[in-house]
Amino acid sequence: MPSKYEEMCTAAEMARKEWADQSERCLGYMQFIVDGFLKYCGISPDRITLLRWNEVTGPGEAYLEKKEGGRYPLPDAIVFDEKDGYWHLGLAITVSAPGVFPPSWFGFAVCVKEKDGQVVVKTGLDGMPQQLDLSQPSQCNGFYEGLAKICEQSLRDGRKSPSKRLGFLTEA
């Protein structure tokens, strides 16, 4: 019969393993969503920059490029927020032709979590959470279409009022 200490050690190891497994699944969900959105919209991977959340909520909250130059790989760009339970990723998409300086881009946050074995996603910092079944192409395409429309509208509105921010950042 195991001692109480051994039971505590077993519980700790089980919790660590579940956390690691869930983290890996959420990383996979994020990769699936980003790849699917790029494919759905016809965006070349060289037109996207992954941004890392600075882990600040409220004033000062930002998604940043890699300081040392280069680009973040997805595992380094995705950050877990203990307050909202989501994994956060910033995406910056260049919308000007290659070689145009300064480049025009827009950016937004995508957040994912697993709840009761289901994927929950939200876009923007204050987006509406929605369950997304990644095994259903029609559901994924509906999500991508909605996100594409929000991006397009944000770009149109950003040109009228650059300070307007609905979870999206634009720079022209």
PyMOL commands that set and color helices and strands:
alter all, ss='L'
color gray80, all
select helices_A, chain A and resi 4-41+45-47+74-77+137-160
alter helices_A, ss='H'
color red, helices_A
select strands_A, chain A and resi 48-53+63-64+79-80+87-94+105-115+118-123+130-131+168-171
alter strands_A, ss='S'
color yellow, strands_A
deselect
rebuild
show_as cartoon
